[in-house]
Structures are given as C-alpha cells and as structure tokens.
Amino acid sequence: MITPNLATAISELGGLIEDADRILPFTGAGISTECGIPDFRSPCGLWIKNQPIPFDVFMASGEMRDESWRRRFVMEEIFAKAKPGRGHRALASLYRAGKVPALLTQNIDNLHQDSGIATQDIVELHGNTTYALCLECETRYELSWVREKFDTSGQHAPDCSCGGHIKTATVSFGQAMPVDAMRRGEELTRHCDLFLAVGSSLVVWPAAGFPPMAKHNGAALVIINREPTEFDALADLVVRGDIGDVLAPFIAG
Ligand code: NAD
C-alpha cells in the first residue's frame, strides 16, 4: 500500500510498530539530508558534483588519494556540525523502548551513534567517515592528524608508518564489504518482524539485498523514501514523504 497522505502514513506505521517485537531499521543517506548532509542521488546530491573514487583507483594513484582527502576535508565542516535529525531521534526512541535491538545503516556520518544508540548496536555496512584506518595494518588515525599531515605536506595524503595507505574508514565502490557487518546484517534481517527501510534509493548492492531478504523471511516491509524504489511493489507499506515529518511523532520525550 502506498499511503495517500501523511496522517494515514503515520497511523499505518504506528500500528505496525505497535504490533512488532523486533524492528530492524535500515537507513540510507536520506535520513541525514535534514541534518545538512547531502545524499548521493537527489538532484543536488554528492554524485552530481563528484563521481565517487573507486577503491582500485584510490590504491593505484597518489593523485587520487590526495583528491580523495581534499574532498573529505571540504565536507568536514558539514559533517562536524551535523546533529541527529528527527528520523535519527525517532529510531533512537524505539531503541530505548526496547523495540529496536540493533540498527543497520549504509550511512557513514556517525549520527546514529550521536542520537544515543550504542555503538555495538549499530551495524555499519559502509563504514564510518569520522576517522581513518591504515589499509594494511588497520591502525586507527584521527582526521585531525591526517589533516595536519595533509596541510603541512602541500596537500598530499599521508601514509602509515608501516607503508600502508590511510583512508577514511569507509567502504568505497570496489572495496570488499566488511564480513562481520554483513553477517550481523543478515542475522538481524532474518530475525526481525518489521523491517524499516528509511531514506535509501535501494540501488547500492549488496546492501539493497536486505529489504527483500527480510520480506522473504516473513517480516513486514516498510519503505520510507520520497522517491520510488525498485522494491516498492514488495513492501507492505510505502511512504513517499519526508522522513522527518513521518517519523517525528515517534520521538519520545
Ligand atoms: P542515496 O543517495 O542513493 O538515496 C537517498 C534516498 O533518500 C533518495 O532516494 C532520496 O530521494 C531520499 N531522500 C533524501 N532526503 C529525504 C528526505 N528528507 N525524506 C525522504 N526521502 C529522502 O543514498 P543510499 O541509498 O544511502 O546509498 C548511497 C550511499 O552513499 C550509501 O552507501 C552511503 O554510504 C553513502 N552516503 C552516505 C551519506 C551519509 O552518511 N549521510 C551521505 C551520502 C552518501
């Protein structure tokens, strides 16, 4: 069912939430647009400005590693000042109420952690852009350290003392998916009774495989996104509205 208006959407969603014991939210960039972080595929999204740098290109080219860090630091002001939005706060309320055991996200912005959901209960499928890792020895680097090296070297990406390249702790196109996160995502998906896909175009695979997996395992599937997605026909409820408006009534306290 595609809900005809906001009131119906909120009432239908409220009923499904009330009936559910184990809700699994699955979030995408759309939940963070009201926090000032552009998504990828909307008309003013990041994709339009800069095509992503695939992993093999990052590995092969020092210039592209420099470019990748330049782009990251251009975005820093936006990431640093973003606060959880109404969608994040509503999901955190459901988490505190015991309805949401854990959350699956494609986002890399750390806003679910900032909303009060414990880090161990957030499964990040595409990593996190608020810190960096050495791709060889996995040493963690803070962005302030990378920035200082970058600025004092004439805008060159620093390498780790082991010789490995340092990259934000995100998963680029062509980079292997994190095995643990995928395994946990699958387990959570198989055991939920309500799957809430929020703010994702559902075109990035393998993450996009989770909503149909949930449905095939007997969970109710809800898709909240202002644009149609490929899985709308499979969903029990489709809400084509603004995420903040739809989820605001579920913010507790
Ligand atoms: P996407 O850009 O492909 O899709 C976002 C969807 O959200 C779009 O269909 C858009 O119409 C919808 N949307 C945007 N704002 C909305 C709103 N306020 N209400 C309702 N719908 C809204 O994003 P994706 O599916 O998450 O996949 C893109 C990849 O980009 C992900 O892997 C993610 O890691 C990465 N990404 C993350 C962030 C972030 O962490 N905030 C931002 C940009 C991109």
Residues whose N, C-alpha, C, O or C-beta is under 5 A from the ligand:
A	BS01	NAD	G28 A29 G30 S32 T33 I37 P38 D39 F40 R41 S42 Q106 N107 I108 D109 H126 G199 S200 S201 L202 V204 N225 R226 E227 G241 D242 I243
